[in-house]
């Protein structure tokens, strides 16, 4: 299981109490995804960023829905990595 989070580098020079926003999920729970596919878009201090699938697999769980805010180190969703054959 892979936890999906906003990269720690995005939070550099951002106050600890600032939250980001999940703008839009591009996939739904249960969807099959490919490595590098855009899974969701987030906004942090007027900057929009895509979060990409780090591996091929299935979108297991969305933990922070579109329109919700989240804090630093929040897990946004979980990806079940595809088994290699």
N, C-alpha and C positions, 0 to 999 in steps of 0.2 A: 504494500500500500504506500502510495506517495502522497504526502501532505502538500497541498498547493498553497503557497504564501506569496506575498509581495516581496520581492528581493530586498534584502537588508540594505543594499546600496541605495535604493530609492528613498530610504528614510534618513540618509545622511543629511545633517544640518536641518532636520525637521524637529520641532519641539516635541517632547515626549507626550504631551496631551493632545496633539493633533491627530485626527482620524482621517482615513481615506474612505472613498465611496466605491462600492461595486456598481459601476455604470450599467453593464449588461453582460450576462452570461451568453455565450455563443453556442453552448451545448446544453443538453439536459441530462439528468441522471439516467444512466443506462446506455447513453450514446457511446459508440465506439469512436475512438479518436486516434489520430496519427501523431507521431513525434513531431513537434514544431507547429502543430495546429494551434490557432488562437482559441483559447478556452473562455476567456473573459477579458473585459476591459475595466480598468479601475482608474479613478481620478484621485490624485494627491496634490493638493495646493495648485490647482489650475493646470496640472499636467496630466494628460491621459496616457495610460500605459496598457499594453497588452500583456497578458500572462499566457505563455505558451505551454503546451504539453511537453514535459521533459522526456516522455517516452510514449510509445503506442500502448493502448489499453482501453479500458472502459471507465467512463465517468461514474464512479461509485456513489458519491454523495456530495451535494452542494450544501455547505454549512452556513454561508453568508449569502442571502438572496440578492438579486438585483434591487438597487435602491437603498440598500442598507449600508451603514457605515461600519468600519472596523478599525481596531487599534493595531499598532505595531505588533508583530509576532502572531497575529491571528491566523488560524488555519481557515482558508476560504472554502476549500473542498478537498475531496480525496479521490485519487485516481488509482484504479487497480491496474497495475502494469500487466501487459500481455505476456503470457508465458512463451519463451522462445523454444522453438522445436528443432 
